[in-house]
């Protein structure tokens, strides 16, 4: 990659900003544009990256390479100018793959759990000085990316738009495969075909969750597979003797039937034990001591927006990215294992298309919580061509204490900060995190 001046269109995105940081650290002249100004903007500017507040063709002077966010549409003037003037243009996923494919690449794929698993792996392997690109803020590096000097490159592999098919990793992890992003894929069958191709492009070893029926179906007769599980003791990596004490989850790990030790996690839920198993396997494989892995996992707090505790004094406020029914259910079940107070689930549904395609899967997913509060649907720019309403969703959720709020401002009256017996669990992939943070700031 000889280009020395790189321009990022939509630079503030979580994936784009991570790549921008890495290339700046590598010594490239990095600039970009974004209509929004956030804390990410300030962080990028603090390391010498120029960011324009509007998209203008004059910004592209002497630029040799343009990286385009998936959120950028073809009518964008900078994008069109680059294409018309034969400036090299790559999608974010293409460029990430170029970097990963030149390294000992470890790609973490799956419908759910990518960010947590890749963040966990980056944390346990920090002593090996890896390059890391994840879809969330990792507390251990206070960023979504770090530029390491070793051969290792750890990254999320995004199946939502099939950009993970640009990758040819040496190692890959597949956490699960489910129907999601059907507005792009159309069917579960097509998603599975993409994952099969991703596995075929993995050079050395594929570590997969044996507890996912869709994964089990497509890995038959593959030779370079390692399986992990909480339920199938014939799996290559297996967790047993799971117990929760004082909010900490403890479990034993066996690899190829050989006991490795007892491990502990401070983040809740069986899904996070599953996320930890390939991390333990690969970290050990690459030379990290079991003692170091145990210490890092115990202290791992999760990526930002993954069971992120914003406030814990009188009441407790938790911010979580869960928006797919499976994620929501796993987050709630995890919370129920460690929290002793009643839980109020505050959910911002994400995309009309997702709700439409997955409506049946929302049934009974909020079991165990005291109350469900439904915020207005976050459209992500979609039009409601499906006639989906919050009433439709409420009926399917089937929880006897569900409240619909017609606008987000009404939420303020639902939060009782003086009530020490409440846990407020915010969930969604839209702007609900900003809402949660704002409420905490105002109520404190």
C-alpha positions in Angstrom: 0.0 0.0 0.0 2.3 2.8 -1.3 -0.3 5.6 -1.0 0.8 8.2 1.6 -2.2 10.5 1.6 -5.4 8.8 2.6 -8.9 10.4 2.8 -11.7 8.9 4.9 -15.2 9.8 3.9 -17.3 9.4 7.0 -14.3 9.2 9.3 -16.1 9.4 12.6 -17.7 5.9 12.2 -16.5 3.3 14.7 -14.9 1.2 11.9 -13.6 4.1 9.9 -12.0 5.9 12.8 -10.2 2.7 13.9 -8.5 2.4 10.5 -7.7 6.1 10.4 -5.9 5.8 13.8 -3.8 2.8 12.6 -2.7 4.4 9.4 -1.8 7.7 11.1 0.3 5.7 13.6 2.0 4.0 10.6 3.1 7.4 9.4 0.5 8.1 6.7 -1.0 11.5 6.0 -4.6 10.9 7.1 -7.5 13.3 6.6 -11.2 13.0 6.3 -14.7 14.5 6.5 -17.8 13.9 8.6 -21.0 15.9 9.0 -21.2 15.0 12.7 -18.7 16.1 15.4 -18.3 13.8 18.3 -15.7 12.7 20.9 -14.2 10.6 18.1 -13.5 13.8 16.1 -11.6 15.2 19.0 -9.6 12.1 19.6 -8.6 11.9 15.9 -7.7 15.6 15.8 -5.6 15.1 18.9 -3.3 12.7 17.0 -2.9 15.1 14.1 -5.7 14.0 11.7 -7.5 16.9 9.9 -11.3 16.5 9.8 -13.5 18.6 7.6 -17.1 19.3 8.7 -18.5 19.1 5.2 -18.1 17.0 2.1 -16.4 19.1 -0.5 -14.2 18.1 -3.5 -11.6 20.7 -2.6 -10.8 18.5 0.5 -9.4 15.8 -1.8 -6.4 17.8 -3.1 -3.4 15.5 -3.7 -5.2 12.5 -2.1 -4.0 9.2 -3.4 -6.5 6.8 -1.7 -10.1 7.3 -0.6 -11.7 5.0 2.0 -15.5 5.1 2.0 -17.8 4.2 4.9 -20.7 1.9 4.1 -23.0 4.7 5.3 -21.9 7.0 2.4 -24.2 7.0 -0.6 -23.2 7.3 -4.2 -24.4 10.8 -4.5 -21.8 12.1 -2.0 -19.7 14.7 -3.9 -16.3 13.6 -2.6 -17.1 10.0 -3.5 -18.3 10.9 -7.0 -15.3 13.2 -7.5 -12.8 10.4 -6.5 -14.5 8.0 -9.0 -14.6 10.4 -11.8 -11.0 11.5 -11.4 -9.6 7.9 -11.1 -8.5 8.3 -7.5 -8.2 4.8 -5.9 -11.4 4.1 -3.9 -11.8 1.3 -1.4 -14.7 0.4 0.9 -13.8 0.3 4.6 -14.1 -3.5 4.6 -11.8 -3.9 1.6 -9.1 -1.7 3.2 -9.4 -3.5 6.6 -9.0 -6.8 4.7 -5.9 -5.6 2.9 -4.2 -4.8 6.2 -5.3 -8.1 7.9 -4.3 -10.2 4.9 -0.7 -9.0 5.2 -0.5 -10.2 8.8 -1.2 -13.2 11.0 -4.8 -12.2 10.7 -7.4 -13.3 13.3 -10.9 -12.5 12.1 -13.8 -12.7 14.5 -17.1 -13.3 12.7 -20.7 -14.1 13.8 -24.1 -12.6 14.0 -23.6 -11.7 17.7 -20.6 -11.4 20.0 -18.0 -10.2 17.5 -17.1 -7.0 19.4 -16.9 -8.7 22.8 -14.9 -11.7 21.5 -12.4 -9.6 19.5 -12.1 -7.2 22.4 -11.5 -10.0 24.8 -8.9 -11.6 22.5 -7.1 -8.3 22.0 -7.0 -7.9 25.8 -5.6 -11.3 26.5 -3.0 -10.9 23.8 -1.8 -7.4 24.6 1.5 -8.7 25.8 2.1 -9.9 22.2 1.7 -6.4 20.9 -1.1 -7.0 18.3 -2.8 -4.6 16.0 -6.5 -4.4 17.0 -9.5 -3.1 15.2 -12.8 -3.6 17.0 -16.3 -2.2 16.8 -16.4 -0.7 20.2 -14.2 1.2 22.7 -12.0 -1.2 24.5 -11.2 0.1 28.0 -7.8 -1.6 28.1 -6.5 0.5 25.2 -9.1 3.4 25.7 -9.8 3.1 22.0 -11.4 1.0 19.2 -7.9 0.4 17.6 -4.3 0.1 18.4 -1.3 -0.3 16.0 1.0 -3.0 17.2 4.4 -4.0 16.0 4.0 -7.8 16.0 2.7 -10.0 13.3 -0.8 -10.4 14.9 -3.8 -8.5 13.5 -7.1 -8.9 15.4 -10.3 -7.6 13.7 -14.0 -8.0 13.6 -15.3 -9.5 10.3 -18.5 -7.9 9.3 -21.1 -10.2 7.7 -23.8 -7.6 7.5 -22.8 -6.4 4.0 -20.5 -9.4 3.2 -17.4 -7.3 3.6 -15.8 -10.1 5.6 -15.4 -11.9 2.3 -12.6 -9.6 1.4 -10.6 -11.3 4.2 -8.2 -14.3 3.9 -7.4 -14.6 7.6 -5.0 -17.2 9.0 -7.3 -17.9 11.9 -11.0 -17.2 12.2 -13.6 -17.4 15.0 -17.3 -17.8 14.3 -19.5 -17.1 17.3 -22.9 -18.0 15.8 -24.9 -17.7 12.6 -28.5 -16.4 12.6 -30.9 -14.6 10.4 -30.1 -10.9 10.5 -29.5 -8.1 8.1 -32.1 -9.8 5.9 -32.6 -6.4 4.1 -29.2 -7.2 2.6 -29.1 -11.0 2.4 -32.7 -12.0 1.9 -32.5 -15.3 3.7 -30.6 -17.4 6.2 -29.5 -19.7 3.5 -27.6 -16.9 1.7 -26.0 -15.9 5.0 -24.8 -19.4 5.6 -23.4 -19.5 2.0 -21.4 -16.4 2.9 -20.1 -18.0 6.1 -19.1 -21.1 4.1 -17.1 -19.0 1.7 -15.5 -17.2 4.7 -14.4 -20.5 6.2 -13.0 -21.6 2.9 -10.9 -18.4 2.8 -9.5 -19.1 6.3 -5.9 -20.3 5.8 -5.2 -22.3 8.9 -7.8 -22.8 11.6 -11.5 -22.0 12.2 -12.7 -22.0 15.8 -16.5 -22.3 15.9 -19.3 -22.5 18.5 -20.7 -26.0 18.6 -23.7 -24.8 20.5 -25.1 -23.1 17.4 -27.2 -25.4 15.3 -26.6 -23.4 12.1 -22.9 -23.7 12.5 -23.0 -27.4 13.2 -24.9 -27.9 10.0 -22.3 -26.2 7.8 -19.0 -27.5 9.3 -19.6 -31.2 8.6 -16.5 -32.9 7.0 -14.3 -29.8 7.4 -10.8 -30.6 8.6 -9.4 -27.3 9.9 -12.2 -26.9 12.5 -11.9 -26.5 16.2 -15.2 -26.5 18.2 -16.1 -24.9 21.5 -19.1 -25.5 23.7 -20.8 -25.2 27.1 -23.0 -28.2 26.4 -21.1 -30.7 24.2 -18.2 -32.3 26.1 -16.9 -33.9 22.9 -16.0 -30.4 21.6 -12.3 -29.4 21.4 -12.7 -26.6 23.9 -15.3 -27.2 26.6 -16.5 -25.3 29.7 -18.0 -27.1 32.7 -18.6 -26.6 36.4 -20.1 -23.1 35.8 -21.2 -21.2 38.9 -21.8 -17.6 39.8 -20.6 -16.1 43.1 -20.9 -12.5 44.1 -21.5 -11.4 40.5 -18.4 -13.3 39.1 -18.8 -16.3 36.8 -16.4 -19.1 37.4 -15.9 -22.1 35.0 -13.4 -24.9 34.3 -11.9 -25.2 30.8 -10.8 -28.4 29.0 -8.9 -28.4 25.7 -8.9 -31.7 23.9 -10.1 -33.2 27.2 -7.1 -31.8 29.2 -7.9 -29.6 32.1 -6.5 -26.0 31.6 -7.7 -24.4 34.8 -10.5 -22.4 36.4 -11.3 -19.1 34.7 -13.5 -16.2 36.0 -15.4 -13.4 34.2 -16.8 -10.2 35.6 -19.3 -9.8 32.7 -22.4 -11.9 33.0 -24.1 -14.6 30.9 -23.4 -18.0 29.4 -22.9 -16.2 26.0 -19.8 -14.5 27.5 -18.4 -17.8 28.7 -18.8 -19.0 25.1 -17.1 -15.9 23.9 -14.1 -16.5 26.2 -13.5 -20.1 25.0 -11.9 -19.4 21.6 -10.0 -16.5 23.3 -8.5 -18.9 25.8 -7.6 -21.4 23.1 -5.9 -18.9 20.7 -4.1 -16.9 23.4 -2.6 -20.1 24.8 -1.8 -21.3 21.2 0.2 -18.1 20.6 2.1 -18.3 23.8 0.3 -16.3 26.4 0.5 -18.0 29.8 -2.7 -19.4 31.4 -2.1 -17.2 34.4 -2.0 -14.1 32.2 -5.2 -15.2 30.4 -6.9 -15.8 33.7 -6.0 -12.4 35.0 -7.0 -10.5 31.9 -10.4 -12.3 31.7 -11.2 -11.6 35.3 -10.5 -7.9 34.8 -12.1 -7.6 31.4 -15.1 -5.2 31.7 -16.3 -5.6 28.1 -16.2 -3.1 25.3 -18.2 0.1 25.7 -21.9 -0.5 25.2 -21.6 -4.2 26.2 -23.2 -4.3 29.6 -21.6 -1.0 30.3 -22.5 0.2 33.8 -23.0 4.0 33.6 -24.3 4.6 37.2 -24.2 2.4 40.3 -25.1 4.2 43.4 -28.7 4.3 44.3 -30.3 2.7 41.3 -28.1 1.1 38.6 -28.0 2.1 34.9 -26.6 -0.2 32.3 -26.1 0.5 28.6 -26.0 -2.4 26.1 -25.9 -2.7 22.4 -28.3 -5.7 22.2 -30.9 -5.2 19.5 -31.4 -8.6 17.8 -33.9 -10.8 19.8 -31.1 -13.3 20.5 -28.9 -10.6 21.9 -31.6 -9.1 24.0 -32.5 -12.5 25.5 -28.9 -13.3 26.3 -28.3 -9.9 27.9 -31.3 -10.2 30.1 -30.5 -13.8 31.1 -27.0 -12.7 31.9 -28.3 -9.8 34.0 -30.6 -12.1 35.9 -27.7 -14.3 36.9 -25.8 -11.5 38.7 -28.3 -8.8 39.5 -30.5 -9.2 42.6 -32.8 -6.2 42.1 -35.8 -5.9 39.8 -34.8 -5.0 36.2 -36.6 -2.4 34.0 -35.7 -3.1 30.4 -35.7 0.0 28.2 -35.6 -1.0 24.5 -35.2 1.1 21.4 -36.2 -1.1 18.5 -33.8 -0.9 15.6 -34.9 -0.7 11.9 -38.4 -1.4 10.6 -36.9 -4.2 8.4 -35.3 -6.0 11.3 -38.5 -5.9 13.3 -40.5 -7.1 10.4 -38.2 -10.0 9.5 -37.6 -11.2 13.1 -41.0 -10.3 14.6 -41.7 -13.9 15.7 -38.4 -14.1 17.5 -39.4 -11.2 19.8 -41.9 -13.4 21.6 -41.3 -13.8 25.3 -37.7 -12.5 25.1 -38.2 -10.1 28.1 -39.1 -12.9 30.6 -37.8 -12.2 34.0 -37.7 -8.4 34.0 -40.1 -6.4 36.0 -41.1 -3.9 33.3 -40.5 -3.3 29.6 -40.4 0.3 28.2 -40.5 0.6 24.4 -39.0 3.7 22.9 -39.9 4.9 19.4 -38.4 2.8 16.6 -34.9 4.0 15.4 -35.3 3.8 11.7 -31.7 4.2 10.7 -33.0 6.1 7.6 -35.5 3.4 6.6 -39.0 4.1 5.6 -41.8 2.1 7.3 -42.9 0.1 4.3 -43.8 -2.8 6.5 -46.5 -1.0 8.6 -44.6 -2.0 11.8 -45.8 -0.3 15.0 -44.8 -0.4 18.6 -48.2 -1.9 19.3 -47.3 -4.8 17.0 -44.1 -5.3 18.9 -45.7 -5.0 22.3 -48.3 -7.7 21.4 -45.5 -10.1 20.2 -43.3 -9.4 23.3 -46.2 -10.6 25.5 -45.0 -9.0 28.7 -47.8 -8.0 31.1 -46.0 -4.8 32.2 -45.0 -3.1 28.9 -45.2 0.7 28.4 -45.0 2.4 25.0 -43.5 5.9 24.9 -44.4 8.1 22.0 -41.2 10.1 22.3 -37.9 9.7 24.0 -38.4 12.8 26.2 -41.1 10.9 28.2 -38.5 8.5 29.4 -37.4 11.0 32.0 -40.5 10.4 34.0 -40.0 6.7 34.1 -36.5 6.8 35.8 -36.5 6.9 39.6 -33.0 7.7 40.5 -33.8 7.7 44.2 -35.1 4.1 44.1 -32.4 1.8 45.3 -34.3 -1.3 44.2 -34.2 -0.6 40.5 -31.9 -1.6 37.7 -32.4 0.2 34.4 -31.1 -1.8 31.4 -31.0 0.3 28.2 -30.8 -1.8 25.0 -30.6 -0.9 21.3 -28.3 0.0 18.5 -29.6 3.5 17.7 -29.1 6.6 19.8 -30.3 5.0 23.0 -26.8 5.1 24.4 -26.9 8.9 24.1 -30.2 9.0 25.8 -29.0 6.8 28.7 -25.9 9.0 29.2 -27.9 12.2 29.1 -30.3 10.9 31.7 -27.5 9.9 34.0 -25.8 13.3 33.7 -29.1 15.1 34.4 -30.2 12.9 37.3 -26.9 12.8 39.2 
